[in-house]
Amino acid sequence: MINFRQGTYLVVEGKADTDHFYIIQKGSVQIIKSSGVGDNSTTYGPGDFVGVVSCMSGHLQIETAIAATDVVAISVKKEQYSDLISQNTPIALKIIKSFANRMRTMNQMLTKATLNSVVIDDRTQIFKVARYYEKTSRNDIAAFAYYQFLKTKPEGEAAEFAKKQFVSLKPRTHAVYYEPTEETTREYPKDTMIFSEAQSGSDMFIIQRGEVAISKVVKGEEVTLAVLKKGDMFGEMALIENKPRSACAIAHSDCVLMVINRSNFNQMVSTQPQLIAKLTTTLADRLWSMYRQLDNASLTEPVEKLVDILSLQAEKQRLGGAIGTHTMQTDLTPKDLANMCALPSHLHPKAIYDFQQLSNYRIQDGKIFVKDVNELIKQAAFYRKNNAK
């Protein structure tokens, strides 16, 4: 138990004191974020967690917390988390559910900030996803999305059109798992859809081999939110909240996925605290990345956005620093970066050209190579700081 007097700082944005987090017992705490877009101030009360995203992800603090009243809080060390789970499962579930809720809110904020639009998680969005991928000749994905749209039992012109397109596309595609199965492991060929945004579903996945792209379709543009690799988890929000998927998951390469459904998830919570700790860390990492993406959305210069989103990839891998890796070979093309920033397609050519003129980067086998990671991170921080003034 720790007592904080009114006006005392619990955590400070940008600081590295992330080996612990707080559970508020009494009083209220004001949460402030200095940069980014959206509502940058809120208030937490008893039962809420302070500093848990940065603690579990191992990154710098993403916001400042000030005691709005006298506060009593429990300090929990990161290494104590597995013990906390085994002794008090409801606390772990509350943290996970709070992460999932914040991630859904952040998804909406990111979509609005990057594309000045809000996506409604209903069946019409699945239809828009199917139409987009058909128009861009990614028929494996389009056929799967049309099928998921038809499962919602639509009526009228859109339903007839979807039936016609699905019947036409299906014989020519490699889409798999139109329906969930009881298998604990599934294989997805490259460029096939695992699930569509707005689709119902309750399976969570852990990547055993390959890569998975997480994306959204807004106003006829595809926005890549992340490219996940071996060991990463995804799909957890639908499992935890029992709400429609908030983004699309597409096999970025041939991949093998472990499947966790609601029944074996509940068993996992009670018997495998280390996996719940891993899930918490995964969600924390993703939330931290979303906060950084919101900062990126507030940048106005396209080339600055490209540099900043590239820096985010290095920061997620914890590269750089005095003893860290000082070069980075990415799996990303400049176009990948532009998509991850949600730059409108007509701005891509100039932004990519300007980026390639910068001396710290070169294109190697079509992919971006960073000569000095520390310089990249410093440059991106400079852009964000200038933008926040």
ABEGO torsion letter per residue (X at the ends): XBBBBBGBBABBBGBABAABBBBBABEBBBBBBABEBEBABBBBBBGBBBGAAAAAAGBBBABBBBBABBBBBBBBBAAAAAAAAAABAAAAAAAAAAAAAAAAAAAAAAAAAAAGBBBBBBAAAAAAAAAAAAAAGBAAAAAAAAAAAAAAGBBEAAAAAAAAAAAAAAAABABBGABBBABABBBBBBGBBABBBGBBEABBBBBABEBBBBBBBBGGBBBBABBBBBGBBBGAAAAAAGBBBABBBBBABBBBBBBBBAAAAAAAAAABAAAAAAAAAAAAAAAAAAAAAAAAAABABAAAAAAAAAAAAAAAAGBEEAABBABBBBABBAAAAAAAAGBBAAAAAAAAAAAAABAABBBBGGBBBBABAAAAAAAAAAAAAAAAX
